[in-house]
Amino acid sequence: MEKSQKEQVVAELKELMTAASSCVAMDFGGVPMSTFVPFRKECATSNARLVVVKNTLARIALKDTEYEVMDSMLAGMTALLFTMDNDQVVGAKLVKKYADLDEHITVKGGAIDGTLLDVAGVMQLSELPSKEELQSKLLATMLAVPQNFVRLLNAVPQNFVQLLGAYRDKVEQQ
């Protein structure tokens, strides 16, 4: 690879890192193409970018970014999965899904907002609900209070009407 091509790869990778919300590093040595191709396709549809690049070029691109803490993970066959969405758990969920399907995919770690995550941290991240799920739970919690208040306000006249109906039935039976 020529120097100009290497510089272009580093520039593209650096640009990718500035736009990404999280990154997961994994070892993919020995992964069959029958697993790797669907993995790449699902990454593309999930707004995540899977990048396989030489470790030396990745180290150069990592400098002066929030992912610089991942420098120690760049050894052996390494692929970097960048989540391009604000939902930072997407990449971790994809890696966990395919790591469960194929034992050759091993997680090395990751980073979010300049914080280094070990393998256990990435696995915990993959178990978190997505941003949309959290938003819907928050909305449901916020709506529950006024709904319960309206039910409470409605209960008093409703109980009074039921009481009057029971009294009417009692008077009619006499």
ZATOR-681118 format. One record per residue (C-alpha): residue number from 1; z, y, x. Coordinates in steps of 0.02 Angstrom, whole numbers, padded with zeros to 5 digits. Last residue first. Example, Ala and Ser with C-alpha at 12.3 -4.5 7.8 and 13.67 -1.06 7.14 Angstrom:
REM residues 2
+-------+--------+--------+--------+
! nutor !     up !  north !   east !
+-------+--------+--------+--------+
!     2 !  00357 ! -00053 !  00684 !
!     1 !  00390 ! -00225 !  00615 !
+-------+--------+--------+--------+
This chain:
REM residues 174
+-------+--------+--------+--------+
! nutor !     up !  north !   east !
+-------+--------+--------+--------+
!   174 !  02447 ! -00139 ! -04475 !
!   173 !  02296 ! -00201 ! -04378 !
!   172 !  02212 ! -00030 ! -04383 !
!   171 !  02365 !  00053 ! -04304 !
!   170 !  02366 ! -00070 ! -04159 !
!   169 !  02179 ! -00050 ! -04129 !
!   168 !  02199 !  00141 ! -04130 !
!   167 !  02343 !  00128 ! -04005 !
!   166 !  02237 !  00018 ! -03891 !
!   165 !  02094 !  00142 ! -03901 !
!   164 !  02212 !  00288 ! -03864 !
!   163 !  02278 !  00197 ! -03712 !
!   162 !  02102 !  00158 ! -03653 !
!   161 !  02056 !  00343 ! -03672 !
!   160 !  02211 !  00392 ! -03571 !
!   159 !  02167 !  00265 ! -03436 !
!   158 !  01992 !  00339 ! -03423 !
!   157 !  02062 !  00516 ! -03420 !
!   156 !  02174 !  00472 ! -03272 !
!   155 !  02053 !  00357 ! -03180 !
!   154 !  01914 !  00485 ! -03163 !
!   153 !  02013 !  00592 ! -03041 !
!   152 !  02056 !  00437 ! -02940 !
!   151 !  01875 !  00378 ! -02940 !
!   150 !  01820 !  00552 ! -02882 !
!   149 !  01948 !  00546 ! -02740 !
!   148 !  01892 !  00371 ! -02690 !
!   147 !  01712 !  00431 ! -02680 !
!   146 !  01764 !  00587 ! -02583 !
!   145 !  01855 !  00482 ! -02452 !
!   144 !  01727 !  00342 ! -02440 !
!   143 !  01584 !  00458 ! -02396 !
!   142 !  01650 !  00496 ! -02221 !
!   141 !  01682 !  00313 ! -02185 !
!   140 !  01508 !  00264 ! -02246 !
!   139 !  01432 !  00402 ! -02139 !
!   138 !  01527 !  00342 ! -01986 !
!   137 !  01473 !  00162 ! -02017 !
!   136 !  01292 !  00219 ! -02038 !
!   135 !  01299 !  00319 ! -01877 !
!   134 !  01373 !  00173 ! -01782 !
!   133 !  01238 !  00056 ! -01845 !
!   132 !  01102 !  00182 ! -01799 !
!   131 !  01173 !  00202 ! -01623 !
!   130 !  01171 !  00015 ! -01596 !
!   129 !  01328 ! -00089 ! -01608 !
!   128 !  01411 ! -00138 ! -01445 !
!   127 !  01387 ! -00316 ! -01383 !
!   126 !  01257 ! -00269 ! -01253 !
!   125 !  01376 ! -00141 ! -01177 !
!   124 !  01506 ! -00277 ! -01154 !
!   123 !  01376 ! -00382 ! -01062 !
!   122 !  01328 ! -00234 ! -00953 !
!   121 !  01511 ! -00203 ! -00911 !
!   120 !  01538 ! -00387 ! -00869 !
!   119 !  01391 ! -00382 ! -00749 !
!   118 !  01457 ! -00225 ! -00663 !
!   117 !  01424 ! -00052 ! -00730 !
!   116 !  01409 !  00101 ! -00618 !
!   115 !  01437 !  00269 ! -00702 !
!   114 !  01307 !  00403 ! -00670 !
!   113 !  01274 !  00431 ! -00855 !
!   112 !  01249 !  00245 ! -00884 !
!   111 !  01221 !  00120 ! -00745 !
!   110 !  01182 ! -00063 ! -00727 !
!   109 !  01231 ! -00230 ! -00656 !
!   108 !  01156 ! -00381 ! -00570 !
!   107 !  01105 ! -00474 ! -00728 !
!   106 !  01029 ! -00644 ! -00701 !
!   105 !  00864 ! -00702 ! -00773 !
!   104 !  00834 ! -00879 ! -00708 !
!   103 !  00947 ! -00952 ! -00844 !
!   102 !  00816 ! -00917 ! -00977 !
!   101 !  00853 ! -00892 ! -01162 !
!   100 !  01027 ! -00817 ! -01138 !
!    99 !  00958 ! -00701 ! -01003 !
!    98 !  00823 ! -00653 ! -01128 !
!    97 !  00946 ! -00592 ! -01259 !
!    96 !  01064 ! -00517 ! -01132 !
!    95 !  00924 ! -00416 ! -01052 !
!    94 !  00865 ! -00353 ! -01221 !
!    93 !  01041 ! -00304 ! -01277 !
!    92 !  01074 ! -00213 ! -01113 !
!    91 !  00914 ! -00115 ! -01129 !
!    90 !  00948 ! -00062 ! -01309 !
!    89 !  01130 ! -00011 ! -01279 !
!    88 !  01094 !  00168 ! -01226 !
!    87 !  01028 !  00226 ! -01395 !
!    86 !  00959 !  00394 ! -01341 !
!    85 !  00795 !  00304 ! -01308 !
!    84 !  00706 !  00278 ! -01142 !
!    83 !  00812 !  00130 ! -01093 !
!    82 !  00764 !  00084 ! -00915 !
!    81 !  00754 ! -00097 ! -00859 !
!    80 !  00749 ! -00117 ! -00671 !
!    79 !  00683 ! -00278 ! -00595 !
!    78 !  00751 ! -00346 ! -00434 !
!    77 !  00693 ! -00491 ! -00327 !
!    76 !  00812 ! -00488 ! -00178 !
!    75 !  00925 ! -00340 ! -00149 !
!    74 !  00934 ! -00176 ! -00243 !
!    73 !  01104 ! -00191 ! -00325 !
!    72 !  01193 ! -00088 ! -00190 !
!    71 !  01088 !  00065 ! -00232 !
!    70 !  01146 !  00065 ! -00413 !
!    69 !  01259 !  00217 ! -00387 !
!    68 !  01102 !  00322 ! -00359 !
!    67 !  01067 !  00302 ! -00545 !
!    66 !  01122 !  00480 ! -00586 !
!    65 !  00982 !  00543 ! -00476 !
!    64 !  00985 !  00622 ! -00304 !
!    63 !  00920 !  00467 ! -00217 !
!    62 !  00864 !  00329 ! -00335 !
!    61 !  00679 !  00355 ! -00296 !
!    60 !  00705 !  00316 ! -00111 !
!    59 !  00806 !  00162 ! -00155 !
!    58 !  00672 !  00106 ! -00278 !
!    57 !  00539 !  00121 ! -00144 !
!    56 !  00642 !  00014 ! -00025 !
!    55 !  00678 ! -00113 ! -00163 !
!    54 !  00495 ! -00140 ! -00199 !
!    53 !  00452 ! -00113 ! -00381 !
!    52 !  00467 ! -00210 ! -00543 !
!    51 !  00492 ! -00091 ! -00688 !
!    50 !  00537 ! -00136 ! -00867 !
!    49 !  00529 !  00016 ! -00980 !
!    48 !  00623 !  00024 ! -01144 !
!    47 !  00564 !  00099 ! -01307 !
!    46 !  00595 ! -00063 ! -01404 !
!    45 !  00409 ! -00104 ! -01425 !
!    44 !  00378 ! -00095 ! -01237 !
!    43 !  00534 ! -00197 ! -01197 !
!    42 !  00479 ! -00328 ! -01323 !
!    41 !  00313 ! -00343 ! -01235 !
!    40 !  00394 ! -00358 ! -01063 !
!    39 !  00510 ! -00496 ! -01125 !
!    38 !  00365 ! -00584 ! -01211 !
!    37 !  00274 ! -00586 ! -01042 !
!    36 !  00426 ! -00640 ! -00940 !
!    35 !  00470 ! -00795 ! -01040 !
!    34 !  00302 ! -00887 ! -01038 !
!    33 !  00275 ! -00808 ! -00866 !
!    32 !  00411 ! -00920 ! -00798 !
!    31 !  00566 ! -00838 ! -00722 !
!    30 !  00593 ! -00906 ! -00547 !
!    29 !  00662 ! -00744 ! -00476 !
!    28 !  00704 ! -00619 ! -00613 !
!    27 !  00858 ! -00535 ! -00540 !
!    26 !  00921 ! -00395 ! -00649 !
!    25 !  00961 ! -00210 ! -00643 !
!    24 !  01003 ! -00119 ! -00804 !
!    23 !  00971 !  00066 ! -00830 !
!    22 !  01030 !  00194 ! -00957 !
!    21 !  00974 !  00356 ! -01041 !
!    20 !  00805 !  00366 ! -00955 !
!    19 !  00705 !  00528 ! -00937 !
!    18 !  00767 !  00572 ! -00762 !
!    17 !  00745 !  00392 ! -00706 !
!    16 !  00565 !  00384 ! -00766 !
!    15 !  00523 !  00542 ! -00668 !
!    14 !  00601 !  00464 ! -00513 !
!    13 !  00499 !  00306 ! -00540 !
!    12 !  00339 !  00406 ! -00560 !
!    11 !  00375 !  00506 ! -00401 !
!    10 !  00419 !  00348 ! -00303 !
!     9 !  00259 !  00262 ! -00361 !
!     8 !  00156 !  00416 ! -00314 !
!     7 !  00237 !  00425 ! -00142 !
!     6 !  00199 !  00240 ! -00116 !
!     5 !  00017 !  00268 ! -00167 !
!     4 !  00003 !  00414 ! -00045 !
!     3 !  00078 !  00308 !  00094 !
!     2 ! -00048 !  00169 !  00069 !
!     1 !  00000 !  00000 !  00000 !
+-------+--------+--------+--------+
